Amino acid sequence: MLILILEIIISVALLLYPITQVIRRGIRRKEKISGSIKWGSILSIIFGIYLWLKNGLTLDYGTAEEIIESKAEIMFYFGLSNIILGLLIILILAIGWISRKITKPLPNNS
């Protein structure tokens, strides 16, 4: 039970950290997106894959009692949400980087 609570806390923290950082940086607009948001998203994806695989295997091969006892379905969806949100934030950061590179004025060589 303690591991389940710890997994939920880590999952929620990894879900909320990149979101709050993007919102905080987006409000200021002058700050560049830091590497911590990227690493937070990557950690969210990795932890999501861990939850997804661990609980997906329990859903596939576990008995009904094991599934209910381990809350496998809920944790499976926590893992899936971590993966989706992490990929979404990385995609948004990549689009922002590309748009900055496209709109950046060329240096004047005169």
C-alpha positions as CSV (number, residue, x, y, z in Angstrom):
1,M,0.0,0.0,0.0
2,L,2.9,2.4,0.8
3,I,4.4,1.8,-2.7
4,L,1.0,2.6,-4.3
5,I,0.8,5.9,-2.4
6,L,4.4,6.7,-3.2
7,E,3.8,6.0,-6.9
8,I,0.7,8.2,-6.9
9,I,2.6,11.1,-5.2
10,I,5.5,10.8,-7.7
11,S,3.2,10.6,-10.6
12,V,1.2,13.7,-9.6
13,A,4.4,15.6,-8.9
14,L,5.8,14.7,-12.3
15,L,2.6,15.7,-14.0
16,L,2.3,19.1,-12.2
17,Y,5.9,20.2,-12.3
18,P,6.2,20.8,-16.1
19,I,2.8,22.3,-16.3
20,T,3.4,24.8,-13.6
21,Q,6.8,25.7,-15.0
22,V,5.5,26.3,-18.5
23,I,2.7,28.5,-17.1
24,R,5.1,30.4,-14.9
25,R,7.5,31.0,-17.8
26,G,4.7,31.7,-20.2
27,I,3.4,34.5,-18.1
28,R,6.8,36.3,-17.9
29,R,7.4,35.7,-21.7
30,K,11.0,37.2,-21.3
31,E,12.5,34.1,-19.8
32,K,13.6,31.2,-21.9
33,I,12.3,27.8,-21.2
34,S,14.8,26.1,-19.0
35,G,16.2,22.6,-19.2
36,S,14.4,21.6,-16.0
37,I,11.1,21.6,-17.8
38,K,12.5,19.3,-20.5
39,W,14.1,17.0,-17.9
40,G,10.9,17.0,-15.9
41,S,8.9,16.0,-19.0
42,I,11.4,13.2,-19.8
43,L,11.2,11.9,-16.2
44,S,7.4,12.0,-16.4
45,I,7.6,9.9,-19.6
46,I,10.0,7.4,-18.1
47,F,7.9,7.1,-14.9
48,G,4.8,6.8,-17.0
49,I,6.3,4.0,-19.0
50,Y,7.2,2.2,-15.7
51,L,3.6,2.5,-14.4
52,W,2.1,1.6,-17.8
53,L,4.1,-1.6,-18.2
54,K,3.9,-2.7,-14.6
55,N,0.2,-2.3,-14.2
56,G,-0.6,-3.2,-17.8
57,L,1.0,-6.6,-17.2
58,T,-1.1,-7.0,-14.0
59,L,-4.2,-6.1,-16.0
60,D,-3.3,-8.7,-18.7
61,Y,-2.1,-11.6,-16.6
62,G,-3.3,-10.9,-13.1
63,T,-6.3,-12.4,-11.4
64,A,-9.4,-10.2,-10.7
65,E,-8.3,-10.1,-7.0
66,E,-4.8,-8.9,-7.9
67,I,-6.2,-6.2,-10.2
68,I,-8.5,-4.8,-7.6
69,E,-5.9,-5.1,-4.8
70,S,-3.1,-3.4,-6.7
71,K,-5.4,-0.7,-8.2
72,A,-3.8,-1.6,-11.5
73,E,-6.4,0.1,-13.7
74,I,-6.1,3.4,-12.0
75,M,-2.3,3.3,-12.0
76,F,-2.3,2.3,-15.6
77,Y,-4.2,5.5,-16.4
78,F,-1.8,7.5,-14.2
79,G,1.1,6.1,-16.3
80,L,-0.7,6.8,-19.6
81,S,-1.4,10.4,-18.5
82,N,2.2,10.9,-17.6
83,I,3.4,9.7,-21.0
84,I,0.8,11.8,-22.9
85,L,1.5,15.0,-20.9
86,G,5.3,14.6,-21.1
87,L,5.1,14.1,-24.9
88,L,2.7,17.0,-25.3
89,I,5.0,19.4,-23.4
90,I,8.1,18.3,-25.3
91,L,6.1,18.8,-28.6
92,I,5.1,22.3,-27.5
93,L,8.7,23.1,-26.6
94,A,9.9,21.8,-29.9
95,I,7.3,23.8,-31.9
96,G,8.3,27.0,-29.9
97,W,12.0,26.4,-30.6
98,I,11.3,25.9,-34.3
99,S,9.2,29.0,-34.5
100,R,11.9,31.1,-32.7
101,K,14.5,29.8,-35.2
102,I,12.3,30.7,-38.1
103,T,11.4,34.2,-36.9
104,K,14.8,35.1,-35.7
105,P,16.3,37.9,-37.9
106,L,19.4,37.1,-39.8
107,P,22.6,38.8,-38.7
108,N,23.6,41.8,-40.7
109,N,26.9,41.2,-42.5
110,S,27.4,44.7,-43.9
